[in-house]
Amino acid sequence: MRLGYRSVPDDTPHAQNFEVPTIKDDDDRRARHVPLDITTPTAPPPKQRYSFDKLFLQRLKRILRLLFTPSTQGLFSRESRERSLLWMYLVFVGVSCLNEVVVYFVGMVTGKFYKVLVDKNAQAFGALILPTILLIAAAALGKSLVKFMGGLFSLKIRRLLTDYIQDQYIQRNIFYRLLAMHESIDNPDQRITQDVDKFAETVRKICEELIISPLLIIYYTYKCWSVGGFIGPFLIYTYFALGSVSSRALINPIVNIVFMKEFHEGNFRYLHVRLRQFAESIAFSRGEKEENVRIGLSLSALLSYQRQIVNKELALQLVTEAFSYFGSILSYLIIAIPIFTGRYDGMSSGELSELISKVCDGESYFCSHALNDSLPRYMRQSFIAHPTISTNPPPPGLFEQNAFLSLYLIYRFTVIIEQSTKISDLAGYTARIGQLIETLTDIHTELENIDIDNPYREEEDQAIANIFIKFENISFSSPTGKPIMSNLDLLIEKDTNWMLVGPNGRVVLPTLKTGREIIFLPQTPYLLFGSLRAQITYPSIDSTNNSRQRHLGISFLIVTISDEDIELLLQQVGLSHLATMVESFDTPYGQDWYKMLSPGEQQKLSFARIFYWKPLFAILDEATSHMDSTTESSLFSQARNLGISLITVSHNTNLLLYHDRVLVLDWKGGYTTMNVEEDGMDVVREAIRQSSGGKVRRDVGVVEM
């Protein structure tokens, strides 16, 4: 029998141009279709739809409150400057205001040159050169500072938001519960590392254009109203409202597509991470072709959503550009009102033509060129300011002033509408970040009523022999909610080793507050990106240190171990050769640890960890499954000699030799406790065999209290 491939008979955008496996029988050459189940690696696609709505505003408000709330130590404290965005925002506003002032004066230079050239005044022309150069240099500096402050603003947003989410996420019983029990949160790693970064960058781009727009709109609305009455501002605001409603209607569908695009972005990245993580297994299984197909299908799904974004943004961009260019029509309407109402009836046709030309020519040029982002802002502003200058100003100067104010007000509103595509992206990132924050808050609320003493002591000064772990009326369930045990009453005393077994390998592992006194060893050991010294002393960082200390670069290391002690521990667990494999005990090896050590050696290294810490209790979840019986015997004997009480999850009945009590689960949520010495080894083994049915399957449980 051999594995072949044929084209997928599917017209969906996900499946085109890809192949799926078929099994061909060498005898009759018949091809049988093998379904290629392209399942999502983390969670199913979210069913909730996201849009530019009240929920978006609530989530954005919550995020902004996290970023801008000053410290309880006071608005002017160092803590507020470091842990709040408020002061940087105020500096950003100040720099942008100064830049606008410089840009305004640069815009006036065009009219001055126009006047001296018409007057043929060479002396005045020469006198304008140096101030103009200085103004342009100041404008360039101002624009650069605005960009610089925008970059700092983005970095600070990412720092504050990432610190907050990580502090809420990477906590005891929090991140595991989120990953195991909350399927609505796909790829939390991507939300923290990528979505927060994109959110910060999008906010930067929007703020660089709009950070002082509210102030400018208020000022120019007041001036326009004062000079020309309410008609001009009324028409402009009405026009802006229509543009906003149109843009919002087109933004809503894009928000959900951006959310889904980021969902598939995380899945695509995750498949590549798995390809690297399981490279050996894939290579020996000859699964390269199938992995390529699966990753290709994931890419196709991702690109289909990116294409949808491009398609949807076409209509949004069309409305945005139309709104910008139709602003010139509005300016003609504003000009027409005083003309048709008879305000300039006393002017001749030539004078009126000259007056209209000076305003509309500048507006026309502005609408056709000034919206081009490649032009410097001072050039755009100069085209607006130019109509206010004239060699022979006509008597009705208020007309030109009102026209200028109206045009500038239209320009400011146009800039706001032009941010529509960025706002649609921002809404998508806000949905993903806000959803993660809400779920973390819910998990913290769920755990508030859970109280687990670790381990329980009746008196602080009581003898070490009286330390125990006690379960009273506790129910266990799997992460999927499947009941495992009901109403457990169990006392695990110090210096008593327990072995836990259940049907089909159903393992009961309560979510205890593991730490220095209780250490958990899983079947697949966790090897951190660090040195051999760090592997043995993990976790070696004080959990009481907060994000502020991390932000300030304060050292967290609270434990250390000498080279001699490392060599002794390696000898105890049968890893003496490891000392010659590493350059030094402080050389970090990162991902290479999984290449350097076999599965059995990884499990031995995790035992070196508990031999270093000497906890009161150690929970072993199939932690010796890759070891031979001789090594198992040595490690269990050393653990007992060190005073470490073991709670072992395993179906290896040979380990009964190193345990005193056994907890056996049945199929109905009940349990039986047995004493190895009193009940006899053969009786206990038969009970284990009947409970497991000869099969082993892990089903890690969680506590419900």
Salt bridges, closest charged atoms under 4 A:
GLU19 OE1 - LYS289 NZ 3.63
ASP26 OD1 - ARG2 NE 3.41
ASP26 OD1 - ARG29 NH1 3.10
ASP28 OD2 - ARG30 NE 2.08
GLU79 OE1 - ARG548 NE 2.43
GLU82 OE2 - ARG78 NE 2.72
GLU100 OE2 - ARG377 NH1 2.49
ASP119 OD2 - LYS115 NZ 3.07
ASP163 OD2 - ARG83 NH1 3.40
ASP163 OD1 - ARG159 NH1 3.59
ASP163 OD1 - ARG550 NH2 3.61
ASP167 OD1 - ARG550 NH2 3.08
ASP186 OD1 - ARG191 NH2 2.78
ASP186 OD2 - ARG432 NH2 3.04
ASP189 OD2 - ARG269 NH2 2.66
ASP195 OD2 - ARG432 NE 2.48
ASP197 OD1 - ARG158 NH1 3.49
GLU201 OE2 - ARG204 NH2 2.45
GLU208 OE1 - LYS147 NZ 3.09
GLU208 OE2 - ARG204 NH1 2.62
GLU209 OE1 - ARG377 NH2 3.27
GLU262 OE2 - LYS198 NZ 3.07
GLU262 OE2 - LYS261 NZ 2.71
GLU290 OE2 - ARG294 NH2 2.82
GLU354 OE2 - LYS358 NZ 2.98
GLU438 OE2 - ARG59 NE 2.95
GLU472 OE2 - LYS470 NZ 3.08
ASP495 OD1 - LYS494 NZ 3.19
GLU517 OE2 - ARG457 NH2 2.63
ASP563 OD1 - ARG533 NH2 2.74
ASP586 OD1 - ARG533 NE 2.61
GLU601 OE2 - HIS577 NE2 2.84
ASP621 OD2 - ARG698 NH2 2.27
ASP660 OD2 - ARG640 NH2 3.60
GLU686 OE2 - ARG689 NH2 2.73
ASP699 OD2 - ARG697 NH1 3.97
